[in-house]
Amino acid sequence: MKNLQLKSARALKDLSQQDLADLVGVSRQTISAIEKGDYNPTINLCIKICKALDKTLDELFWED
């Protein structure tokens, strides 16, 4: 399932996939795969992404 919340939060911060990847220490391809729903990140990576985007785990990774 695509992670549109992550993509939207990243865009609101005016960050490219590469910018976010650099902030959290992964490749741009990893961020792309998370946004496309092709990769399920570890909880540690989820937390890093949330901190970088000033969001909670629920806001970015919880599915309704």
A tleap script that builds the chain and sets N, CA, C and O, in Angstrom:
source leaprc.protein.ff14SB
mol = sequence {
  NMET LYS ASN LEU GLN LEU LYS SER ALA ARG
  ALA LEU LYS ASP LEU SER GLN GLN ASP LEU
  ALA ASP LEU VAL GLY VAL SER ARG GLN THR
  ILE SER ALA ILE GLU LYS GLY ASP TYR ASN
  PRO THR ILE ASN LEU CYS ILE LYS ILE CYS
  LYS ALA LEU ASP LYS THR LEU ASP GLU LEU
  PHE TRP GLU CASP
}
set mol.1.N position { 0.841 -1.183 0.000 }
set mol.1.CA position { 0.000 0.000 0.000 }
set mol.1.C position { 0.888 1.249 0.000 }
set mol.1.O position { 1.832 1.354 0.783 }
set mol.2.N position { 0.571 2.179 -0.880 }
set mol.2.CA position { 1.361 3.406 -0.973 }
set mol.2.C position { 1.274 4.210 0.317 }
set mol.2.O position { 0.235 4.244 0.976 }
set mol.3.N position { 2.372 4.849 0.662 }
set mol.3.CA position { 2.388 5.689 1.856 }
set mol.3.C position { 2.282 7.151 1.414 }
set mol.3.O position { 3.283 7.857 1.297 }
set mol.4.N position { 1.053 7.578 1.173 }
set mol.4.CA position { 0.820 8.944 0.720 }
set mol.4.C position { 1.024 9.953 1.842 }
set mol.4.O position { 1.329 11.117 1.584 }
set mol.5.N position { 0.854 9.506 3.103 }
set mol.5.CA position { 1.093 10.402 4.236 }
set mol.5.C position { 2.555 10.817 4.283 }
set mol.5.O position { 2.868 11.983 4.521 }
set mol.6.N position { 3.437 9.877 4.061 }
set mol.6.CA position { 4.876 10.167 4.069 }
set mol.6.C position { 5.226 11.108 2.922 }
set mol.6.O position { 5.939 12.093 3.113 }
set mol.7.N position { 4.729 10.805 1.749 }
set mol.7.CA position { 5.025 11.638 0.585 }
set mol.7.C position { 4.521 13.061 0.794 }
set mol.7.O position { 5.212 14.022 0.459 }
set mol.8.N position { 3.325 13.196 1.345 }
set mol.8.CA position { 2.738 14.511 1.605 }
set mol.8.C position { 3.528 15.276 2.664 }
set mol.8.O position { 3.803 16.463 2.494 }
set mol.9.N position { 3.891 14.607 3.749 }
set mol.9.CA position { 4.653 15.257 4.823 }
set mol.9.C position { 6.021 15.707 4.318 }
set mol.9.O position { 6.503 16.779 4.683 }
set mol.10.N position { 6.633 14.894 3.488 }
set mol.10.CA position { 7.935 15.253 2.909 }
set mol.10.C position { 7.800 16.473 2.002 }
set mol.10.O position { 8.639 17.373 2.031 }
set mol.11.N position { 6.748 16.495 1.204 }
set mol.11.CA position { 6.521 17.628 0.298 }
set mol.11.C position { 6.237 18.913 1.076 }
set mol.11.O position { 6.683 19.991 0.684 }
set mol.12.N position { 5.495 18.797 2.178 }
set mol.12.CA position { 5.195 19.978 2.994 }
set mol.12.C position { 6.457 20.598 3.590 }
set mol.12.O position { 6.519 21.808 3.808 }
set mol.13.N position { 7.450 19.770 3.848 }
set mol.13.CA position { 8.739 20.247 4.365 }
set mol.13.C position { 9.664 20.694 3.233 }
set mol.13.O position { 10.790 21.128 3.476 }
set mol.14.N position { 9.179 20.584 1.997 }
set mol.14.CA position { 9.946 20.953 0.805 }
set mol.14.C position { 11.243 20.150 0.721 }
set mol.14.O position { 12.306 20.690 0.415 }
set mol.15.N position { 11.134 18.849 0.998 }
set mol.15.CA position { 12.289 17.953 0.941 }
set mol.15.C position { 12.135 16.998 -0.232 }
set mol.15.O position { 11.045 16.480 -0.476 }
set mol.16.N position { 13.198 16.769 -0.940 }
set mol.16.CA position { 13.201 15.731 -1.970 }
set mol.16.C position { 13.394 14.381 -1.275 }
set mol.16.O position { 13.713 14.313 -0.089 }
set mol.17.N position { 13.192 13.317 -2.042 }
set mol.17.CA position { 13.471 11.991 -1.482 }
set mol.17.C position { 14.920 11.910 -1.044 }
set mol.17.O position { 15.222 11.327 -0.003 }
set mol.18.N position { 15.818 12.488 -1.828 }
set mol.18.CA position { 17.240 12.457 -1.485 }
set mol.18.C position { 17.513 13.237 -0.205 }
set mol.18.O position { 18.302 12.800 0.633 }
set mol.19.N position { 16.860 14.397 -0.050 }
set mol.19.CA position { 17.033 15.204 1.171 }
set mol.19.C position { 16.635 14.401 2.404 }
set mol.19.O position { 17.370 14.362 3.391 }
set mol.20.N position { 15.474 13.763 2.345 }
set mol.20.CA position { 15.004 12.974 3.484 }
set mol.20.C position { 15.925 11.787 3.725 }
set mol.20.O position { 16.258 11.470 4.867 }
set mol.21.N position { 16.328 11.141 2.656 }
set mol.21.CA position { 17.239 9.999 2.791 }
set mol.21.C position { 18.527 10.411 3.495 }
set mol.21.O position { 19.019 9.693 4.366 }
set mol.22.N position { 19.070 11.561 3.120 }
set mol.22.CA position { 20.295 12.053 3.753 }
set mol.22.C position { 20.070 12.335 5.239 }
set mol.22.O position { 20.946 12.071 6.063 }
set mol.23.N position { 18.907 12.866 5.578 }
set mol.23.CA position { 18.609 13.186 6.984 }
set mol.23.C position { 18.529 11.941 7.858 }
set mol.23.O position { 18.929 11.968 9.022 }
set mol.24.N position { 18.010 10.846 7.296 }
set mol.24.CA position { 17.802 9.646 8.114 }
set mol.24.C position { 18.824 8.545 7.851 }
set mol.24.O position { 18.773 7.490 8.483 }
set mol.25.N position { 19.750 8.784 6.925 }
set mol.25.CA position { 20.846 7.842 6.727 }
set mol.25.C position { 20.527 6.615 5.888 }
set mol.25.O position { 21.060 5.533 6.136 }
set mol.26.N position { 19.659 6.781 4.897 }
set mol.26.CA position { 19.367 5.681 3.973 }
set mol.26.C position { 19.519 6.190 2.541 }
set mol.26.O position { 19.828 7.363 2.325 }
set mol.27.N position { 19.305 5.316 1.572 }
set mol.27.CA position { 19.385 5.728 0.177 }
set mol.27.C position { 18.070 6.353 -0.285 }
set mol.27.O position { 17.020 6.152 0.325 }
set mol.28.N position { 18.150 7.110 -1.367 }
set mol.28.CA position { 16.942 7.682 -1.954 }
set mol.28.C position { 15.997 6.567 -2.390 }
set mol.28.O position { 14.777 6.706 -2.298 }
set mol.29.N position { 16.565 5.465 -2.863 }
set mol.29.CA position { 15.751 4.340 -3.307 }
set mol.29.C position { 14.932 3.751 -2.164 }
set mol.29.O position { 13.816 3.278 -2.376 }
set mol.30.N position { 15.484 3.778 -0.955 }
set mol.30.CA position { 14.753 3.284 0.209 }
set mol.30.C position { 13.533 4.154 0.485 }
set mol.30.O position { 12.445 3.635 0.735 }
set mol.31.N position { 13.705 5.471 0.442 }
set mol.31.CA position { 12.574 6.381 0.656 }
set mol.31.C position { 11.526 6.170 -0.432 }
set mol.31.O position { 10.330 6.125 -0.145 }
set mol.32.N position { 11.967 6.042 -1.663 }
set mol.32.CA position { 11.052 5.795 -2.775 }
set mol.32.C position { 10.266 4.506 -2.560 }
set mol.32.O position { 9.052 4.475 -2.759 }
set mol.33.N position { 10.953 3.449 -2.158 }
set mol.33.CA position { 10.301 2.155 -1.937 }
set mol.33.C position { 9.284 2.225 -0.802 }
set mol.33.O position { 8.224 1.605 -0.887 }
set mol.34.N position { 9.591 2.970 0.260 }
set mol.34.CA position { 8.649 3.137 1.367 }
set mol.34.C position { 7.402 3.866 0.867 }
set mol.34.O position { 6.279 3.457 1.161 }
set mol.35.N position { 7.602 4.940 0.118 }
set mol.35.CA position { 6.468 5.716 -0.391 }
set mol.35.C position { 5.607 4.885 -1.345 }
set mol.35.O position { 4.387 5.045 -1.375 }
set mol.36.N position { 6.234 4.001 -2.123 }
set mol.36.CA position { 5.488 3.164 -3.067 }
set mol.36.C position { 4.856 1.948 -2.399 }
set mol.36.O position { 4.044 1.252 -3.008 }
set mol.37.N position { 5.229 1.695 -1.148 }
set mol.37.CA position { 4.694 0.536 -0.451 }
set mol.37.C position { 5.425 -0.749 -0.768 }
set mol.37.O position { 4.922 -1.837 -0.486 }
set mol.38.N position { 6.612 -0.635 -1.354 }
set mol.38.CA position { 7.403 -1.803 -1.715 }
set mol.38.C position { 8.364 -2.241 -0.612 }
set mol.38.O position { 8.985 -3.299 -0.716 }
set mol.39.N position { 8.488 -1.443 0.433 }
set mol.39.CA position { 9.441 -1.729 1.504 }
set mol.39.C position { 8.816 -1.369 2.839 }
set mol.39.O position { 8.258 -0.284 3.005 }
set mol.40.N position { 8.914 -2.288 3.786 }
set mol.40.CA position { 8.393 -2.072 5.123 }
set mol.40.C position { 9.568 -1.712 6.032 }
set mol.40.O position { 10.354 -2.588 6.394 }
set mol.41.N position { 9.702 -0.426 6.411 }
set mol.41.CA position { 10.876 -0.010 7.183 }
set mol.41.C position { 10.864 -0.541 8.616 }
set mol.41.O position { 9.817 -0.875 9.171 }
set mol.42.N position { 12.053 -0.604 9.189 }
set mol.42.CA position { 12.165 -0.996 10.596 }
set mol.42.C position { 11.565 0.098 11.470 }
set mol.42.O position { 11.388 1.232 11.025 }
set mol.43.N position { 11.260 -0.243 12.692 }
set mol.43.CA position { 10.708 0.752 13.618 }
set mol.43.C position { 11.708 1.881 13.854 }
set mol.43.O position { 11.313 3.038 13.999 }
set mol.44.N position { 12.996 1.554 13.892 }
set mol.44.CA position { 14.012 2.592 14.095 }
set mol.44.C position { 14.031 3.582 12.935 }
set mol.44.O position { 14.162 4.788 13.148 }
set mol.45.N position { 13.902 3.079 11.718 }
set mol.45.CA position { 13.864 3.966 10.560 }
set mol.45.C position { 12.581 4.791 10.568 }
set mol.45.O position { 12.608 5.977 10.241 }
set mol.46.N position { 11.471 4.183 10.934 }
set mol.46.CA position { 10.204 4.919 11.038 }
set mol.46.C position { 10.344 6.092 12.008 }
set mol.46.O position { 9.887 7.199 11.722 }
set mol.47.N position { 10.969 5.847 13.139 }
set mol.47.CA position { 11.150 6.893 14.153 }
set mol.47.C position { 12.034 8.009 13.613 }
set mol.47.O position { 11.739 9.186 13.820 }
set mol.48.N position { 13.117 7.654 12.921 }
set mol.48.CA position { 13.989 8.677 12.337 }
set mol.48.C position { 13.236 9.534 11.328 }
set mol.48.O position { 13.381 10.756 11.308 }
set mol.49.N position { 12.436 8.889 10.497 }
set mol.49.CA position { 11.656 9.623 9.500 }
set mol.49.C position { 10.664 10.557 10.185 }
set mol.49.O position { 10.515 11.712 9.787 }
set mol.50.N position { 9.993 10.059 11.205 }
set mol.50.CA position { 9.028 10.885 11.944 }
set mol.50.C position { 9.701 12.106 12.565 }
set mol.50.O position { 9.169 13.214 12.493 }
set mol.51.N position { 10.842 11.911 13.159 }
set mol.51.CA position { 11.566 13.034 13.760 }
set mol.51.C position { 11.982 14.046 12.705 }
set mol.51.O position { 11.885 15.252 12.931 }
set mol.52.N position { 12.441 13.571 11.561 }
set mol.52.CA position { 12.887 14.464 10.487 }
set mol.52.C position { 11.731 15.285 9.929 }
set mol.52.O position { 11.926 16.414 9.477 }
set mol.53.N position { 10.524 14.718 9.961 }
set mol.53.CA position { 9.360 15.398 9.387 }
set mol.53.C position { 8.439 16.008 10.442 }
set mol.53.O position { 7.382 16.541 10.102 }
set mol.54.N position { 8.825 15.938 11.714 }
set mol.54.CA position { 8.011 16.456 12.817 }
set mol.54.C position { 6.604 15.858 12.823 }
set mol.54.O position { 5.609 16.569 12.965 }
set mol.55.N position { 6.547 14.545 12.666 }
set mol.55.CA position { 5.277 13.813 12.654 }
set mol.55.C position { 5.352 12.667 13.642 }
set mol.55.O position { 6.437 12.294 14.089 }
set mol.56.N position { 4.189 12.102 13.985 }
set mol.56.CA position { 4.148 10.937 14.864 }
set mol.56.C position { 4.112 9.663 14.021 }
set mol.56.O position { 3.834 9.704 12.823 }
set mol.57.N position { 4.395 8.544 14.661 }
set mol.57.CA position { 4.297 7.260 13.972 }
set mol.57.C position { 2.886 7.047 13.427 }
set mol.57.O position { 2.715 6.582 12.300 }
set mol.58.N position { 1.877 7.388 14.231 }
set mol.58.CA position { 0.496 7.228 13.788 }
set mol.58.C position { 0.204 8.064 12.547 }
set mol.58.O position { -0.488 7.602 11.639 }
set mol.59.N position { 0.720 9.278 12.497 }
set mol.59.CA position { 0.449 10.160 11.360 }
set mol.59.C position { 1.042 9.637 10.060 }
set mol.59.O position { 0.455 9.816 8.993 }
set mol.60.N position { 2.197 8.994 10.141 }
set mol.60.CA position { 2.873 8.567 8.924 }
set mol.60.C position { 2.727 7.085 8.585 }
set mol.60.O position { 2.762 6.715 7.411 }
set mol.61.N position { 2.566 6.243 9.586 }
set mol.61.CA position { 2.647 4.812 9.307 }
set mol.61.C position { 1.438 3.986 9.737 }
set mol.61.O position { 1.433 2.771 9.544 }
set mol.62.N position { 0.426 4.608 10.307 }
set mol.62.CA position { -0.740 3.864 10.734 }
set mol.62.C position { -1.729 3.767 9.584 }
set mol.62.O position { -2.076 4.776 8.970 }
set mol.63.N position { -2.183 2.551 9.291 }
set mol.63.CA position { -3.163 2.354 8.228 }
set mol.63.C position { -4.546 2.217 8.855 }
set mol.63.O position { -4.731 1.507 9.843 }
set mol.64.N position { -5.508 2.908 8.262 }
set mol.64.CA position { -6.901 2.808 8.752 }
set mol.64.C position { -7.563 1.541 8.265 }
set mol.64.O position { -8.728 1.293 8.577 }
savepdb mol mol.pdb
quit
